[in-house]
């Protein structure tokens, strides 16, 4: 097994509050999903996504982010760890994900920032895959990333994410506010805060 991790973009949600598929929102002459794929490629890790035209969930009904993570573990066993980010967090700087990746190289516990369960870095272990399968096969099993962090004694980093870093695009109003940010007028993949990816 390679020691290289991978990036998982969670893009299989229902987008009920947005009223349309968030992954397909127009962004910089492409879609939000494609824009995220382009900018996250600067992490020099394989980038995959859950949802349509990506890694299909193992269950036909919607069972949340844990189902997307489980399916990634099953379909790409070559990855030694996963950096998990939802498609609707476009303002998250790449250095925040690099920080999580460094934690994976130094330890074997899931890691997230103190004030947000996503983004998340998690080692790709058989124990994780089996636990998620058990939970997701139970009608009332755990479905939250916080439950995963608790079960596996995950590490919450002392530093929080800035409010802007963890901006979620859940509604049309959120989307409009994000597009109105001054530095988004450049619309360059990977550079929501002037970051070059170098």
C-alpha positions in Angstrom: 0.0 0.0 0.0 1.3 3.5 -0.8 1.8 6.0 1.9 0.1 8.6 -0.1 -3.2 10.0 1.0 -6.1 11.4 -1.1 -8.6 14.1 -1.1 -12.4 13.4 -0.9 -14.8 16.2 -1.9 -18.2 15.4 -0.5 -20.6 16.3 -3.3 -23.4 13.8 -2.9 -25.7 15.8 -0.7 -29.3 16.7 -1.4 -28.8 20.5 -1.5 -32.3 21.0 -0.3 -31.8 24.5 1.2 -29.9 25.6 -2.0 -32.7 24.4 -4.2 -30.3 23.1 -6.8 -27.2 20.8 -6.8 -24.5 22.8 -5.1 -21.8 20.9 -7.0 -23.1 22.2 -10.3 -23.3 25.9 -9.3 -21.5 28.1 -11.9 -18.0 29.1 -10.9 -15.2 30.7 -12.9 -16.6 29.4 -16.3 -17.0 25.9 -14.8 -18.9 24.3 -11.9 -18.2 24.7 -8.2 -17.1 21.0 -8.1 -14.7 21.3 -11.0 -13.3 24.5 -9.5 -12.7 22.8 -6.2 -11.0 19.8 -8.0 -8.7 22.2 -9.8 -7.6 24.1 -6.7 -7.3 21.1 -4.5 -5.0 19.5 -7.1 -2.3 21.9 -5.7 -2.1 19.6 -2.7 -0.3 17.0 -4.9 -2.7 14.3 -3.8 -5.3 12.4 -5.9 -8.6 14.2 -5.7 -11.9 12.2 -5.8 -15.4 13.2 -5.1 -18.5 11.4 -3.9 -21.9 11.8 -5.6 -23.0 11.9 -9.2 -20.2 10.9 -11.7 -17.9 10.2 -8.8 -17.7 7.6 -6.1 -21.2 6.2 -5.7 -22.5 5.7 -2.1 -22.8 2.1 -1.1 -26.4 2.8 -0.1 -29.0 4.1 -2.5 -30.6 6.4 0.1 -28.8 9.4 1.5 -26.9 8.5 4.7 -24.6 11.5 5.0 -20.9 12.2 4.9 -20.0 8.9 6.6 -21.4 7.0 3.6 -19.3 9.1 1.3 -16.2 8.4 3.3 -17.0 4.7 3.6 -17.4 4.4 -0.2 -14.1 6.2 -0.7 -12.4 3.7 1.6 -13.9 0.8 -0.3 -13.2 2.0 -3.8 -9.7 3.4 -3.2 -7.9 1.1 -0.7 -4.6 2.4 -1.9 -5.0 5.7 0.0 -3.3 5.7 3.4 -5.4 8.6 4.6 -8.2 10.9 3.4 -8.6 14.7 3.6 -12.3 15.2 3.6 -13.8 18.5 2.5 -17.4 19.3 1.4 -17.8 20.9 -2.0 -19.6 23.9 -0.4 -16.5 25.1 1.6 -14.8 27.1 -1.2 -13.1 29.7 1.0 -11.0 27.1 2.9 -7.3 27.9 2.3 -5.1 25.1 1.1 -2.7 25.6 4.0 -5.4 24.5 6.4 -5.6 21.1 4.5 -1.8 20.8 4.4 -1.8 21.2 8.2 -4.2 18.2 8.5 -2.1 16.2 6.1 1.0 16.8 8.2 -0.9 15.5 11.2 -1.6 12.3 9.3 2.1 11.9 8.7 2.9 12.3 12.4 0.1 10.3 13.9 -2.7 7.8 13.4 -5.8 9.5 14.8 -8.5 11.4 13.0 -7.8 15.2 13.1 -10.1 18.2 12.7 -10.0 21.9 13.7 -11.4 22.8 17.1 -14.6 24.5 15.9 -15.5 22.4 12.9 -15.7 18.7 12.1 -14.9 19.5 8.4 -12.4 19.5 6.9 -11.3 16.2 8.4 -8.2 14.1 8.1 -8.6 10.4 8.8 -6.3 7.4 8.5 -7.7 4.8 6.1 -7.8 1.8 8.4 -9.7 -1.5 8.3 -11.2 -0.6 11.7 -12.6 2.6 10.3 -14.1 0.8 7.3 -15.7 -1.9 9.4 -17.0 0.6 12.0 -18.6 2.8 9.3 -20.2 -0.3 7.6 -21.7 -1.3 11.0 -23.0 2.1 11.7 -24.5 2.8 8.3 -26.2 -0.6 8.2 -28.1 0.2 11.3 -31.2 2.3 10.8 -30.5 4.4 13.9 -26.7 4.1 13.7 -24.4 7.1 14.2 -24.3 9.4 11.1 -22.1 12.3 12.3 -18.5 13.1 11.9 -18.4 14.1 15.6 -19.4 10.5 16.4 -16.5 9.3 14.3 -14.1 11.6 16.1 -15.4 10.5 19.5 -15.3 6.7 18.7 -11.7 6.8 17.4 -10.4 9.3 20.0 -9.9 11.9 17.3 -7.7 15.0 17.9 -9.2 18.4 17.8 -6.5 20.9 17.0 -6.3 23.8 19.4 -6.5 26.4 16.7 -9.9 27.2 15.2 -10.8 27.9 11.6 -11.6 31.5 10.9 -15.3 32.2 10.3 -14.6 32.9 6.6 -12.5 29.7 6.3 -15.4 27.5 7.3 -18.0 29.4 5.2 -20.6 26.9 4.0 -22.8 27.6 1.0 -26.1 26.2 2.1 -28.6 28.7 0.7 -28.9 31.0 -2.3 -28.1 33.9 0.0 -24.9 32.2 1.1 -23.9 31.7 -2.5 -24.6 35.4 -3.4 -22.6 36.6 -0.4 -19.6 34.4 -1.4 -19.6 35.6 -5.0 -19.7 39.2 -3.7 -16.4 38.8 -1.7 -13.9 41.3 -3.2 -11.1 38.8 -3.9 -13.5 36.4 -5.6 -13.8 38.7 -8.6 -10.5 37.3 -9.9 -12.2 33.8 -9.9 -8.9 31.9 -10.1 -9.0 28.3 -9.0 -7.2 27.8 -5.7 -6.9 31.4 -4.8 -9.9 32.5 -2.8 -7.6 34.4 -0.4 -4.7 35.3 -2.8 -3.1 31.8 -2.3 -1.1 30.5 -5.1 -0.9 26.9 -4.0 2.9 27.1 -3.9 
